Amino acid sequence: MKATHHFALLAPVPLEHLESGEKIEAAKDFVAFGTRKWELFRMLDEMRDDAPVPVLIYPSHEDLPAKDGFIVSWFGWYVGHVETPSGKHPSGMDHRPPTTSKYPNDNQGHWAAFWHVKALRELAKEKHLPIGKIGTIKGGWRKNAPPRGPELVALPEILSDEN
């Protein structure tokens, strides 16, 4: 895959879900992460014209507020989302990181949508990037408020050649 847009999705995901999600993606073609930001993903799907969009992921720290120094160290390709009135992914746990089963709300009513990621992987160390160094785009993340969920950002040059 190759980036065809100037924007990317920046998202925090707990490290344990990234590590177990990488195995699910390899076996099932994509991994599904939960979100309450269904409006953002509707807008993203309109903007992307069915093209995959780079996903810049930093391991989240549930007990800490987000900080500009958090590091994007994972990468993947956003390929779509599914909204759900039940809060569960329509295909159950088939595409969910197995570690989410430890948290009852993660798979039983907590999320409004699930976003799908292909080619999830940890980035090489030289490509790691503090979130504070990632540019903004109109309608996206504001640097004065580090994100607690997915946000649209400018695609950093250092990651523009990832496949």
Backbone hydrogen bonds, N-H to C=O, Kabsch-Sander energy under -0.5 kcal/mol:
donor,donor_aa,acceptor,acceptor_aa,energy
4,T,52,P,-0.5
8,A,153,V,-2.6
9,L,54,P,-2.7
10,L,8,A,-0.5
10,L,151,E,-3.2
11,A,56,L,-2.6
13,V,58,Y,-1.7
15,L,60,S,-0.5
17,H,14,P,-0.9
18,L,14,P,-1.7
19,E,15,L,-2.7
20,S,16,E,-2.0
21,G,17,H,-2.0
22,E,18,L,-2.0
23,K,19,E,-0.8
24,I,20,S,-1.5
25,E,21,G,-2.9
26,A,22,E,-1.8
27,A,23,K,-1.7
28,K,24,I,-3.2
29,D,25,E,-1.8
31,V,117,V,-2.3
32,A,95,H,-3.4
33,F,31,V,-0.5
33,F,115,W,-2.5
35,T,113,A,-2.2
38,W,36,R,-1.2
41,F,37,K,-1.4
42,R,38,W,-1.9
43,M,39,E,-2.3
44,L,40,L,-2.6
45,D,41,F,-2.1
46,E,42,R,-1.6
47,M,43,M,-2.2
48,R,44,L,-2.1
49,D,45,D,-0.7
50,D,45,D,-0.6
51,A,48,R,-2.3
53,V,78,Y,-1.9
55,V,76,G,-2.8
56,L,9,L,-3.5
56,L,54,P,-0.5
57,I,55,V,-0.6
57,I,74,W,-2.4
58,Y,11,A,-2.0
60,S,13,V,-1.3
62,E,60,S,-0.5
64,L,61,H,-2.4
70,F,67,K,-1.8
72,V,129,L,-3.5
73,S,57,I,-1.9
73,S,71,I,-0.6
74,W,57,I,-2.0
75,F,121,R,-2.9
76,G,55,V,-1.4
77,W,118,K,-2.6
78,Y,53,V,-3.5
79,V,116,H,-2.2
80,G,116,H,-0.6
82,V,114,F,-2.1
84,T,112,A,-2.4
92,G,89,H,-2.3
94,D,91,S,-1.8
96,R,93,M,-0.7
100,T,97,P,-2.0
101,S,98,P,-1.8
102,K,99,T,-1.4
103,Y,100,T,-1.7
106,D,103,Y,-1.8
107,N,104,P,-0.9
108,Q,105,N,-0.7
109,G,87,G,-0.5
110,H,105,N,-1.2
111,W,87,G,-0.9
112,A,35,T,-1.9
113,A,35,T,-2.1
114,F,82,V,-2.4
115,W,33,F,-2.7
116,H,80,G,-3.3
117,V,31,V,-2.5
118,K,77,W,-2.6
121,R,75,F,-2.4
123,L,73,S,-2.9
127,K,124,A,-2.4
128,H,125,K,-1.5
129,L,72,V,-1.7
131,I,70,F,-3.2
132,G,68,D,-2.6
133,K,130,P,-2.0
134,I,131,I,-1.6
140,G,137,I,-2.4
141,W,152,L,-2.4
143,K,141,W,-0.5
145,A,142,R,-2.1
151,E,10,L,-2.4
153,V,8,A,-2.4
154,A,135,G,-2.1
155,L,6,H,-2.8
159,L,156,P,-1.5
160,S,157,E,-1.3
162,E,159,L,-1.3
